């Protein structure tokens, strides 16, 4: 009988150890999962930031090109207006057109 009780006690101890081991393993799995998810989120944020920078740079470039096109067009129009004006009024017209178009005189 003593032997049976000792085996039961040993089985209980083994079961408790198995529970402790399982809890530790579960804790480690959760910790690893949290770490992995954090890394995934950080990588996604970095990728989004880089993509945003690219889009912003492209938009800046397009804006600069459009601005230059508008200025070039305004300069061409100003030249046409000046050419069509009379010689005596040309300096006044030139200054007025340049001011209206935001061009340097």
N, CA, C and O atoms as a printed pandas DataFrame, in Angstrom:
     atom_number atom_name residue_name chain_id  residue_number  x_coord  y_coord  z_coord
0              1         N          UNK        A               1    0.805   -1.190    0.000
1              2        CA          UNK        A               1    0.000    0.000    0.000
2              3         C          UNK        A               1    0.855    1.264    0.000
3              4         O          UNK        A               1    0.556    2.231   -0.701
4              5         N          UNK        A               2    1.924    1.240    0.798
5              6        CA          UNK        A               2    2.839    2.375    0.864
6              7         C          UNK        A               2    3.406    2.659   -0.518
7              8         O          UNK        A               2    3.567    3.814   -0.910
8              9         N          UNK        A               3    3.699    1.621   -1.230
9             10        CA          UNK        A               3    4.240    1.750   -2.576
10            11         C          UNK        A               3    3.237    2.429   -3.517
11            12         O          UNK        A               3    3.630    3.259   -4.336
12            13         N          UNK        A               4    1.996    2.101   -3.412
13            14        CA          UNK        A               4    0.937    2.679   -4.240
14            15         C          UNK        A               4    0.795    4.158   -3.921
15            16         O          UNK        A               4    0.658    4.975   -4.832
16            17         N          UNK        A               5    0.827    4.514   -2.646
17            18        CA          UNK        A               5    0.715    5.919   -2.232
18            19         C          UNK        A               5    1.905    6.715   -2.753
19            20         O          UNK        A               5    1.745    7.841   -3.226
20            21         N          UNK        A               6    3.098    6.130   -2.666
21            22        CA          UNK        A               6    4.295    6.807   -3.170
22            23         C          UNK        A               6    4.197    7.028   -4.671
23            24         O          UNK        A               6    4.586    8.085   -5.169
24            25         N          UNK        A               7    3.677    6.038   -5.399
25            26        CA          UNK        A               7    3.501    6.180   -6.848
26            27         C          UNK        A               7    2.477    7.276   -7.165
27            28         O          UNK        A               7    2.654    8.040   -8.114
28            29         N          UNK        A               8    1.416    7.347   -6.375
29            30        CA          UNK        A               8    0.395    8.389   -6.568
30            31         C          UNK        A               8    1.004    9.765   -6.303
31            32         O          UNK        A               8    0.786   10.704   -7.068
32            33         N          UNK        A               9    1.760    9.876   -5.227
33            34        CA          UNK        A               9    2.407   11.152   -4.898
34            35         C          UNK        A               9    3.408   11.553   -5.991
35            36         O          UNK        A               9    3.488   12.712   -6.396
36            37         N          UNK        A              10    4.158   10.562   -6.445
37            38        CA          UNK        A              10    5.125   10.839   -7.521
38            39         C          UNK        A              10    4.395   11.276   -8.796
39            40         O          UNK        A              10    4.849   12.189   -9.486
40            41         N          UNK        A              11    3.278   10.634   -9.106
41            42        CA          UNK        A              11    2.487   10.993  -10.280
42            43         C          UNK        A              11    1.957   12.419  -10.140
43            44         O          UNK        A              11    1.918   13.167  -11.117
44            45         N          UNK        A              12    1.545   12.800   -8.915
45            46        CA          UNK        A              12    1.080   14.164   -8.683
46            47         C          UNK        A              12    2.215   15.162   -8.883
47            48         O          UNK        A              12    2.024   16.213   -9.495
48            49         N          UNK        A              13    3.382   14.834   -8.371
49            50        CA          UNK        A              13    4.543   15.707   -8.549
50            51         C          UNK        A              13    4.901   15.837  -10.035
51            52         O          UNK        A              13    5.200   16.926  -10.524
52            53         N          UNK        A              14    4.863   14.709  -10.735
53            54        CA          UNK        A              14    5.153   14.733  -12.165
54            55         C          UNK        A              14    4.124   15.588  -12.915
55            56         O          UNK        A              14    4.466   16.350  -13.819
56            57         N          UNK        A              15    2.862   15.441  -12.519
57            58        CA          UNK        A              15    1.798   16.215  -13.166
58            59         C          UNK        A              15    1.992   17.708  -12.891
59            60         O          UNK        A              15    1.825   18.527  -13.796
60            61         N          UNK        A              16    2.343   18.072  -11.649
61            62        CA          UNK        A              16    2.588   19.478  -11.323
62            63         C          UNK        A              16    3.764   20.032  -12.131
63            64         O          UNK        A              16    3.721   21.166  -12.608
64            65         N          UNK        A              17    4.796   19.234  -12.276
65            66        CA          UNK        A              17    5.966   19.669  -13.052
66            67         C          UNK        A              17    5.583   19.855  -14.524
67            68         O          UNK        A              17    6.025   20.799  -15.179
68            69         N          UNK        A              18    4.757   18.938  -15.026
69            70        CA          UNK        A              18    4.310   19.045  -16.421
70            71         C          UNK        A              18    3.498   20.335  -16.624
71            72         O          UNK        A              18    3.627   21.007  -17.647
72            73         N          UNK        A              19    2.667   20.664  -15.639
73            74        CA          UNK        A              19    1.868   21.897  -15.713
74            75         C          UNK        A              19    2.797   23.109  -15.693
75            76         O          UNK        A              19    2.617   24.036  -16.482
76            77         N          UNK        A              20    3.789   23.113  -14.798
77            78        CA          UNK        A              20    4.747   24.228  -14.743
78            79         C          UNK        A              20    5.502   24.362  -16.061
79            80         O          UNK        A              20    5.679   25.467  -16.575
80            81         N          UNK        A              21    5.942   23.233  -16.603
81            82        CA          UNK        A              21    6.665   23.259  -17.882
82            83         C          UNK        A              21    5.776   23.781  -19.015
83            84         O          UNK        A              21    6.213   24.562  -19.859
84            85         N          UNK        A              22    4.528   23.333  -19.011
85            86        CA          UNK        A              22    3.586   23.775  -20.049
86            87         C          UNK        A              22    3.323   25.276  -19.936
87            88         O          UNK        A              22    3.249   25.978  -20.944
88            89         N          UNK        A              23    3.182   25.759  -18.703
89            90        CA          UNK        A              23    2.971   27.207  -18.499
90            91         C          UNK        A              23    4.179   28.009  -18.975
91            92         O          UNK        A              23    4.036   29.051  -19.616
92            93         N          UNK        A              24    5.351   27.517  -18.658
93            94        CA          UNK        A              24    6.573   28.214  -19.088
94            95         C          UNK        A              24    6.681   28.218  -20.616
95            96         O          UNK        A              24    7.039   29.228  -21.223
96            97         N          UNK        A              25    6.371   27.092  -21.212
97            98        CA          UNK        A              25    6.409   27.013  -22.680
98            99         C          UNK        A              25    5.369   27.957  -23.303
99           100         O          UNK        A              25    5.648   28.632  -24.294
100          101         N          UNK        A              26    4.188   27.993  -22.720
101          102        CA          UNK        A              26    3.131   28.890  -23.213
102          103         C          UNK        A              26    3.559   30.345  -23.059
103          104         O          UNK        A              26    3.342   31.155  -23.960
104          105         N          UNK        A              27    4.167   30.683  -21.921
105          106        CA          UNK        A              27    4.659   32.047  -21.703
106          107         C          UNK        A              27    5.703   32.427  -22.745
107          108         O          UNK        A              27    5.695   33.542  -23.267
108          109         N          UNK        A              28    6.598   31.497  -23.040
109          110        CA          UNK        A              28    7.647   31.747  -24.033
110          111         C          UNK        A              28    7.040   31.924  -25.428
111          112         O          UNK        A              28    7.469   32.792  -26.189
112          113         N          UNK        A              29    6.057   31.112  -25.754
113          114        CA          UNK        A              29    5.390   31.218  -27.068
114          115         C          UNK        A              29    4.706   32.580  -27.207
115          116         O          UNK        A              29    4.802   33.225  -28.251
116          117         N          UNK        A              30    4.017   33.010  -26.149
117          118        CA          UNK        A              30    3.342   34.315  -26.178
118          119         C          UNK        A              30    4.367   35.436  -26.314
119          120         O          UNK        A              30    4.169   36.376  -27.084
120          121         N          UNK        A              31    5.450   35.335  -25.573
121          122        CA          UNK        A              31    6.502   36.354  -25.638
122          123         C          UNK        A              31    7.096   36.423  -27.054
123          124         O          UNK        A              31    7.297   37.512  -27.591
124          125         N          UNK        A              32    7.373   35.264  -27.650
125          126        CA          UNK        A              32    7.909   35.237  -29.015
126          127         C          UNK        A              32    6.911   35.809  -30.018
127          128         O          UNK        A              32    7.296   36.516  -30.949
128          129         N          UNK        A              33    5.632   35.503  -29.825
129          130        CA          UNK        A              33    4.592   36.017  -30.723
130          131         C          UNK        A              33    4.504   37.535  -30.623
131          132         O          UNK        A              33    4.364   38.218  -31.638
132          133         N          UNK        A              34    4.583   38.060  -29.418
133          134        CA          UNK        A              34    4.555   39.522  -29.229
134          135         C          UNK        A              34    5.751   40.178  -29.908
135          136         O          UNK        A              34    5.622   41.210  -30.567
136          137         N          UNK        A              35    6.904   39.567  -29.735
137          138        CA          UNK        A              35    8.116   40.112  -30.348
138          139         C          UNK        A              35    7.996   40.094  -31.867
139          140         O          UNK        A              35    8.341   41.074  -32.527
140          141         N          UNK        A              36    7.516   39.002  -32.418
141          142        CA          UNK        A              36    7.348   38.891  -33.868
142          143         C          UNK        A              36    6.340   39.902  -34.387
143          144         O          UNK        A              36    6.568   40.543  -35.413
144          145         N          UNK        A              37    5.228   40.046  -33.682
145          146        CA          UNK        A              37    4.209   40.998  -34.146
146          147         C          UNK        A              37    4.743   42.426  -34.066
147          148         O          UNK        A              37    4.445   43.246  -34.934
148          149         N          UNK        A              38    5.517   42.724  -33.048
149          150        CA          UNK        A              38    6.125   44.060  -32.936
150          151         C          UNK        A              38    7.068   44.317  -34.112
151          152         O          UNK        A              38    7.055   45.400  -34.698
152          153         N          UNK        A              39    7.877   43.327  -34.449
153          154        CA          UNK        A              39    8.802   43.471  -35.577
154          155         C          UNK        A              39    8.047   43.674  -36.890
155          156         O          UNK        A              39    8.449   44.482  -37.727
156          157         N          UNK        A              40    6.951   42.936  -37.062
157          158        CA          UNK        A              40    6.147   43.061  -38.286
158          159         C          UNK        A              40    5.549   44.461  -38.377
159          160         O          UNK        A              40    5.566   45.082  -39.440
160          161         N          UNK        A              41    5.019   44.955  -37.258
161          162        CA          UNK        A              41    4.422   46.296  -37.246
162          163         C          UNK        A              41    5.480   47.357  -37.545
163          164         O          UNK        A              41    5.232   48.275  -38.326
164          165         N          UNK        A              42    6.637   47.239  -36.939
165          166        CA          UNK        A              42    7.709   48.209  -37.168
166          167         C          UNK        A              42    8.167   48.194  -38.628
167          168         O          UNK        A              42    8.417   49.247  -39.213
168          169         N          UNK        A              43    8.274   47.015  -39.205
169          170        CA          UNK        A              43    8.682   46.920  -40.604
170          171         C          UNK        A              43    7.616   47.542  -41.511
171          172         O          UNK        A              43    7.944   48.238  -42.472
172          173         N          UNK        A              44    6.353   47.292  -41.205
173          174        CA          UNK        A              44    5.257   47.880  -41.992
174          175         C          UNK        A              44    5.274   49.400  -41.877
175          176         O          UNK        A              44    5.063   50.097  -42.869
176          177         N          UNK        A              45    5.520   49.913  -40.689
177          178        CA          UNK        A              45    5.611   51.375  -40.505
178          179         C          UNK        A              45    6.755   51.957  -41.319
179          180         O          UNK        A              45    6.595   52.989  -41.972
180          181         N          UNK        A              46    7.893   51.309  -41.283
181          182        CA          UNK        A              46    9.060   51.798  -42.037
182          183         C          UNK        A              46    8.770   51.776  -43.534
183          184         O          UNK        A              46    9.094   52.727  -44.245
184          185         N          UNK        A              47    8.163   50.696  -44.013
185          186        CA          UNK        A              47    7.817   50.620  -45.435
186          187         C          UNK        A              47    6.832   51.717  -45.815
187          188         O          UNK        A              47    6.967   52.334  -46.872
188          189         N          UNK        A              48    5.852   51.961  -44.970
189          190        CA          UNK        A              48    4.863   53.014  -45.234
190          191         C          UNK        A              48    5.532   54.382  -45.242
191          192         O          UNK        A              48    5.204   55.230  -46.072
192          193         N          UNK        A              49    6.463   54.599  -44.325
193          194        CA          UNK        A              49    7.181   55.874  -44.269
194          195         C          UNK        A              49    8.002   56.094  -45.537
195          196         O          UNK        A              49    7.997   57.184  -46.108
196          197         N          UNK        A              50    8.695   55.066  -45.962
197          198        CA          UNK        A              50    9.507   55.180  -47.178
198          199         C          UNK        A              50    8.629   55.416  -48.408
199          200         O          UNK        A              50    8.966   56.226  -49.271
200          201         N          UNK        A              51    7.516   54.715  -48.480
201          202        CA          UNK        A              51    6.595   54.893  -49.601
202          203         C          UNK        A              51    6.016   56.310  -49.592
203          204         O          UNK        A              51    5.867   56.935  -50.642
204          205         N          UNK        A              52    5.697   56.802  -48.413
205          206        CA          UNK        A              52    5.189   58.165  -48.284
206          207         C          UNK        A              52    6.214   59.187  -48.730
207          208         O          UNK        A              52    5.869   60.169  -49.388
208          209         N          UNK        A              53    7.469   58.966  -48.379
209          210        CA          UNK        A              53    8.534   59.872  -48.806
210          211         C          UNK        A              53    8.669   59.868  -50.330
211          212         O          UNK        A              53    8.841   60.918  -50.949
212          213         N          UNK        A              54    8.589   58.690  -50.921
213          214        CA          UNK        A              54    8.675   58.597  -52.385
214          215         C          UNK        A              54    7.540   59.357  -53.048
215          216         O          UNK        A              54    7.757   60.116  -53.993
216          217         N          UNK        A              55    6.324   59.147  -52.547
217          218        CA          UNK        A              55    5.159   59.833  -53.120
218          219         C          UNK        A              55    5.282   61.345  -52.955
219          220         O          UNK        A              55    4.955   62.102  -53.869
220          221         N          UNK        A              56    5.746   61.776  -51.805
221          222        CA          UNK        A              56    5.916   63.208  -51.559
222          223         C          UNK        A              56    6.962   63.796  -52.500
223          224         O          UNK        A              56    6.768   64.885  -53.042
224          225         N          UNK        A              57    8.049   63.095  -52.693
225          226        CA          UNK        A              57    9.101   63.589  -53.589
226          227         C          UNK        A              57    8.595   63.666  -55.025
227          228         O          UNK        A              57    8.895   64.626  -55.736
228          229         N          UNK        A              58    7.835   62.671  -55.456
229          230        CA          UNK        A              58    7.263   62.705  -56.806
230          231         C          UNK        A              58    6.302   63.879  -56.949
231          232         O          UNK        A              58    6.301   64.561  -57.974
232          233         N          UNK        A              59    5.488   64.115  -55.928
233          234        CA          UNK        A              59    4.543   65.238  -55.970
234          235         C          UNK        A              59    5.281   66.569  -56.012
235          236         O          UNK        A              59    4.874   67.486  -56.725
236          237         N          UNK        A              60    6.368   66.676  -55.245
237          238        CA          UNK        A              60    7.174   67.909  -55.272
238          239         C          UNK        A              60    7.772   68.132  -56.652
239          240         O          UNK        A              60    7.780   69.250  -57.166
240          241         N          UNK        A              61    8.269   67.063  -57.241
241          242        CA          UNK        A              61    8.874   67.171  -58.567
242          243         C          UNK        A              61    7.829   67.601  -59.594
243          244         O          UNK        A              61    8.090   68.492  -60.403
244          245         N          UNK        A              62    6.658   66.983  -59.571
245          246        CA          UNK        A              62    5.595   67.350  -60.510
246          247         C          UNK        A              62    5.170   68.796  -60.299
247          248         O          UNK        A              62    4.915   69.526  -61.258
248          249         N          UNK        A              63    5.097   69.201  -59.040
249          250        CA          UNK        A              63    4.719   70.577  -58.731
250          251         C          UNK        A              63    5.751   71.564  -59.284
251          252         O          UNK        A              63    5.397   72.593  -59.860
252          253         N          UNK        A              64    7.019   71.235  -59.102
253          254        CA          UNK        A              64    8.084   72.110  -59.617
254          255         C          UNK        A              64    8.031   72.176  -61.143
255          256         O          UNK        A              64    8.214   73.244  -61.726
256          257         N          UNK        A              65    7.782   71.038  -61.787
257          258        CA          UNK        A              65    7.685   71.030  -63.250
258          259         C          UNK        A              65    6.490   71.850  -63.722
259          260         O          UNK        A              65    6.596   72.601  -64.692
260          261         N          UNK        A              66    5.363   71.712  -63.046
261          262        CA          UNK        A              66    4.159   72.473  -63.412
262          263         C          UNK        A              66    4.377   73.966  -63.198
263          264         O          UNK        A              66    3.978   74.787  -64.024
264          265         N          UNK        A              67    5.012   74.306  -62.085
265          266        CA          UNK        A              67    5.314   75.716  -61.811
266          267         C          UNK        A              67    6.197   76.287  -62.905
267          268         O          UNK        A              67    5.956   77.390  -63.394
268          269         N          UNK        A              68    7.218   75.537  -63.287
269          270        CA          UNK        A              68    8.127   76.020  -64.332
270          271         C          UNK        A              68    7.388   76.162  -65.660
271          272         O          UNK        A              68    7.614   77.116  -66.405
272          273         N          UNK        A              69    6.501   75.203  -65.950
273          274        CA          UNK        A              69    5.732   75.284  -67.192
274          275         C          UNK        A              69    4.852   76.533  -67.202
275          276         O          UNK        A              69    4.753   77.227  -68.214
276          277         N          UNK        A              70    4.212   76.810  -66.057
277          278        CA          UNK        A              70    3.357   77.992  -65.952
278          279         C          UNK        A              70    4.184   79.263  -66.108
279          280         O          UNK        A              70    3.781   80.188  -66.813
280          281         N          UNK        A              71    5.348   79.309  -65.446
281          282        CA          UNK        A              71    6.212   80.483  -65.580
282          283         C          UNK        A              71    6.704   80.662  -67.015
283          284         O          UNK        A              71    6.749   81.778  -67.532
284          285         N          UNK        A              72    7.072   79.549  -67.650
285          286        CA          UNK        A              72    7.520   79.628  -69.043
286          287         C          UNK        A              72    6.392   80.135  -69.936
287          288         O          UNK        A              72    6.608   80.973  -70.811
288          289         N          UNK        A              73    5.189   79.617  -69.702
289          290        CA          UNK        A              73    4.032   80.039  -70.476
290          291         C          UNK        A              73    3.738   81.521  -70.250
291          292         O          UNK        A              73    3.440   82.256  -71.191
292          293         N          UNK        A              74    3.827   81.952  -68.984
293          294        CA          UNK        A              74    3.587   83.365  -68.668
294          295         C          UNK        A              74    4.632   84.246  -69.342
295          296         O          UNK        A              74    4.313   85.319  -69.854
296          297         N          UNK        A              75    5.882   83.786  -69.339
297          298        CA          UNK        A              75    6.942   84.555  -70.002
298          299         C          UNK        A              75    6.704   84.663  -71.491
299          300         O          UNK        A              75    6.914   85.723  -72.082
300          301         N          UNK        A              76    6.266   83.578  -72.101
301          302        CA          UNK        A              76    5.973   83.587  -73.541
302          303         C          UNK        A              76    4.821   84.538  -73.826
303          304         O          UNK        A              76    4.872   85.307  -74.785
304          305         N          UNK        A              77    3.799   84.491  -73.013
305          306        CA          UNK        A              77    2.660   85.405  -73.197
306          307         C          UNK        A              77    3.085   86.851  -72.993
307          308         O          UNK        A              77    2.660   87.742  -73.729
308          309         N          UNK        A              78    3.918   87.078  -72.000
309          310        CA          UNK        A              78    4.399   88.441  -71.754
310          311         C          UNK        A              78    5.182   88.943  -72.958
311          312         O          UNK        A              78    5.017   90.093  -73.365
312          313         N          UNK        A              79    6.025   88.104  -73.529
313          314        CA          UNK        A              79    6.793   88.502  -74.712
314          315         C          UNK        A              79    5.869   88.833  -75.883
315          316         O          UNK        A              79    6.098   89.798  -76.613
316          317         N          UNK        A              80    4.826   88.026  -76.054
317          318        CA          UNK        A              80    3.877   88.284  -77.145
318          319         C          UNK        A              80    3.152   89.609  -76.942
319          320         O          UNK        A              80    2.949   90.360  -77.896
320          321         N          UNK        A              81    2.761   89.898  -75.700
321          322        CA          UNK        A              81    2.081   91.159  -75.409
322          323         C          UNK        A              81    3.005   92.329  -75.674
323          324         O          UNK        A              81    2.593   93.332  -76.256
324          325         N          UNK        A              82    4.252   92.206  -75.249
325          326        CA          UNK        A              82    5.221   93.286  -75.435
326          327         C          UNK        A              82    5.477   93.511  -76.917
327          328         O          UNK        A              82    5.552   94.657  -77.362
328          329         N          UNK        A              83    5.609   92.458  -77.674
329          330        CA          UNK        A              83    5.874   92.584  -79.113
330          331         C          UNK        A              83    4.711   93.255  -79.843
331          332         O          UNK        A              83    4.899   93.995  -80.809
332          333         N          UNK        A              84    3.503   92.972  -79.349
333          334        CA          UNK        A              84    2.342   93.543  -80.033
334          335         C          UNK        A              84    2.077   94.996  -79.624
335          336         O          UNK        A              84    1.294   95.680  -80.283
336          337         N          UNK        A              85    2.707   95.475  -78.559
337          338        CA          UNK        A              85    2.508   96.853  -78.108
338          339         C          UNK        A              85    3.353   97.801  -78.945
339          340         O          UNK        A              85    4.298   97.390  -79.617
340          341         N          UNK        A              86    2.999   99.055  -78.891
341          342        CA          UNK        A              86    3.783  100.044  -79.641
342          343         C          UNK        A              86    5.128  100.250  -78.965
343          344         O          UNK        A              86    5.285   99.969  -77.777
344          345         N          UNK        A              87    6.068  100.727  -79.705
345          346        CA          UNK        A              87    7.441  100.928  -79.218
346          347         C          UNK        A              87    7.470  101.893  -78.044
347          348         O          UNK        A              87    8.186  101.646  -77.073
348          349         N          UNK        A              88    6.726  102.968  -78.102
349          350        CA          UNK        A              88    6.786  103.968  -77.039
350          351         C          UNK        A              88    6.181  103.474  -75.730
351          352         O          UNK        A              88    6.558  103.959  -74.663
352          353         N          UNK        A              89    5.249  102.520  -75.785
353          354        CA          UNK        A              89    4.622  101.994  -74.570
354          355         C          UNK        A              89    5.290  100.719  -74.063
355          356         O          UNK        A              89    4.908  100.199  -73.014
356          357         N          UNK        A              90    6.262  100.222  -74.778
357          358        CA          UNK        A              90    6.797   98.888  -74.475
358          359         C          UNK        A              90    7.409   98.758  -73.081
359          360         O          UNK        A              90    7.225   97.721  -72.444
360          361         N          UNK        A              91    8.119   99.749  -72.589
361          362        CA          UNK        A              91    8.740   99.614  -71.262
362          363         C          UNK        A              91    7.686   99.585  -70.166
363          364         O          UNK        A              91    7.819   98.834  -69.199
364          365         N          UNK        A              92    6.655  100.382  -70.304
365          366        CA          UNK        A              92    5.575  100.390  -69.327
366          367         C          UNK        A              92    4.822   99.059  -69.366
367          368         O          UNK        A              92    4.523   98.470  -68.327
368          369         N          UNK        A              93    4.524   98.604  -70.566
369          370        CA          UNK        A              93    3.813   97.333  -70.732
370          371         C          UNK        A              93    4.663   96.179  -70.212
371          372         O          UNK        A              93    4.159   95.285  -69.532
372          373         N          UNK        A              94    5.934   96.203  -70.531
373          374        CA          UNK        A              94    6.832   95.140  -70.078
374          375         C          UNK        A              94    6.833   95.057  -68.556
375          376         O          UNK        A              94    6.702   93.968  -67.996
376          377         N          UNK        A              95    6.980   96.189  -67.885
377          378        CA          UNK        A              95    6.981   96.200  -66.428
378          379         C          UNK        A              95    5.639   95.700  -65.876
379          380         O          UNK        A              95    5.607   94.924  -64.921
380          381         N          UNK        A              96    4.551   96.143  -66.474
381          382        CA          UNK        A              96    3.223   95.733  -66.004
382          383         C          UNK        A              96    3.017   94.239  -66.173
383          384         O          UNK        A              96    2.538   93.563  -65.262
384          385         N          UNK        A              97    3.377   93.727  -67.334
385          386        CA          UNK        A              97    3.211   92.298  -67.600
386          387         C          UNK        A              97    4.081   91.480  -66.651
387          388         O          UNK        A              97    3.633   90.471  -66.106
388          389         N          UNK        A              98    5.313   91.910  -66.456
389          390        CA          UNK        A              98    6.207   91.195  -65.551
390          391         C          UNK        A              98    5.660   91.174  -64.129
391          392         O          UNK        A              98    5.729   90.154  -63.443
392          393         N          UNK        A              99    5.116   92.312  -63.690
393          394        CA          UNK        A              99    4.539   92.355  -62.343
394          395         C          UNK        A              99    3.321   91.445  -62.241
395          396         O          UNK        A              99    3.160   90.735  -61.249
396          397         N          UNK        A             100    2.476   91.461  -63.241
397          398        CA          UNK        A             100    1.285   90.622  -63.233
398          399         C          UNK        A             100    1.639   89.141  -63.228
399          400         O          UNK        A             100    0.977   88.334  -62.576
400          401         N          UNK        A             101    2.685   88.798  -63.958
401          402        CA          UNK        A             101    3.081   87.395  -64.063
402          403         C          UNK        A             101    4.047   86.967  -62.970
403          404         O          UNK        A             101    4.391   85.789  -62.869
404          405         N          UNK        A             102    4.483   87.908  -62.159
405          406        CA          UNK        A             102    5.412   87.572  -61.087
406          407         C          UNK        A             102    6.821   87.316  -61.585
407          408         O          UNK        A             102    7.590   86.596  -60.947
408          409         N          UNK        A             103    7.158   87.900  -62.714
409          410        CA          UNK        A             103    8.501   87.714  -63.296
410          411         C          UNK        A             103    9.404   88.872  -62.908
411          412         O          UNK        A             103    8.936   89.967  -62.598
412          413         N          UNK        A             104   10.699   88.615  -62.928
413          414        CA          UNK        A             104   11.669   89.671  -62.638
414          415         C          UNK        A             104   11.784   90.556  -63.883
415          416         O          UNK        A             104   11.677   90.090  -65.018
416          417         N          UNK        A             105   11.999   91.810  -63.635
417          418        CA          UNK        A             105   12.107   92.742  -64.758
418          419         C          UNK        A             105   13.493   92.741  -65.322
419          420         O          UNK        A             105   13.772   93.467  -66.277
